[in-house]
Amino acid sequence: MSYLIKPQDYRPLLDIRQTELAIKQIKEFFQSNLSSELRLRRVTAPLFVLQGTGINDDLNGVERPVTFPIKDLGDAKAEVVHSLAKWKRVTLADYHVEPGYGIYTDMNAIRADEELGNMHSLYVDQWDWERVITQTDRNPEFLKEIVRRIYAAMIRTEYMVYEMYPQITPQMPQALHFIHAEELRRLYPDLEPKEREHAICKKYGAVFVIGIGCKLGDGKKHDGRAPDYDDYTTPGLNDLPGLNGDLLIWNDVLQRSFELSSMGIRVDKEALLRQLKEEGQEERLNLYFHQRLMNDTLPLSIGGGIGQSRLCMYYLRKAHIGEIQASIWPEAMRQECEAMNIYLI
């Protein structure tokens, strides 16, 4: 079901031609900074993978991938990727990337089950990145250091936008606040998870919530995460479970929290077994990706995705992701947006 947030008295700060130029400038500047901060080389990524390999990202485990038969492979099914969370780890192994270095790529996906609105579309574009780590890096302090490096690249990019378009003044706070999802629940026990994110982001401006996917004190999860890439059960911040999280920022245009990145230290063999058992998905151990991990032919890694359109939408103070990317929207939404000065590409 589509849902439209209606900001009061919205006026775009850039026209369409300025917006298109700014998108190009943001993408070129940010990916160069990200590559330098994390020591990542760019690689080419697939739009689709073979069904049944376990390489596609399962997101929350309920979203249906777009599939099609391949004539020259006897109608074997291919799946359009949801993201490249597991493919990147296989690539690190196949490219023999050393610890402390990694890869990034332009990830394009189709998520047919997405609920369309200001922040979600059928088309997903993000920088997917992955970096080889050592066993001693599997701790919350290392996770926080990597998150700070990514955030530093984001702050530099916002200043570049201000230099090019002075009417867009910087809003990102210099300091990023870290909190575990369980600590966030205790802080706002009467709020739902998304409401907690809004509250904490309004207070601090930029927040990294750790422990996405683990069960909290009330027996519920803050949000879902597939059990076979992020490690959300190993003890981490303040001895609470999870070595992963979401980077959120306060969006002044939409007056709510705004997710820019999802990332984490990936599962090792023990975490994979633990999380698959917890979710009742131990049959996945027979798949190609999982066999490689269990047979020690994949490196330990940290990785994530950073929304390209999301980042541009935030920097350019846009009210709808359809002002950044071309996609398909319900006609009623297009008409409502036009009445609010939101012009969808």
Secondary structure by P-SEA (a helix, b strand, c coil): cbbbbbbccccccccaaaaaaaaaaaaaaaaaaaaaaabbbbbbbbcccccccccccccccccccbbbbbcccccccccccccaaaaaaaaaaaaccccccccccbbbbbbcccccccccccbbbbbbbbbbbccccccaaaaaaaaaaaaaaaaaaaaaaaaaccccccccccbbbbbcaaaaaaacccccaaaaaaaaaaaccbbbbcccccccccccccccccccccccccccccccccccbbbbbbbccccbbbbcccccccccaaaaaaaaaaaccccccccaaaaaaaaccccccccbbbbaaaaaaaaaccccccccbbbbbcaaaaaaaaaaccccc
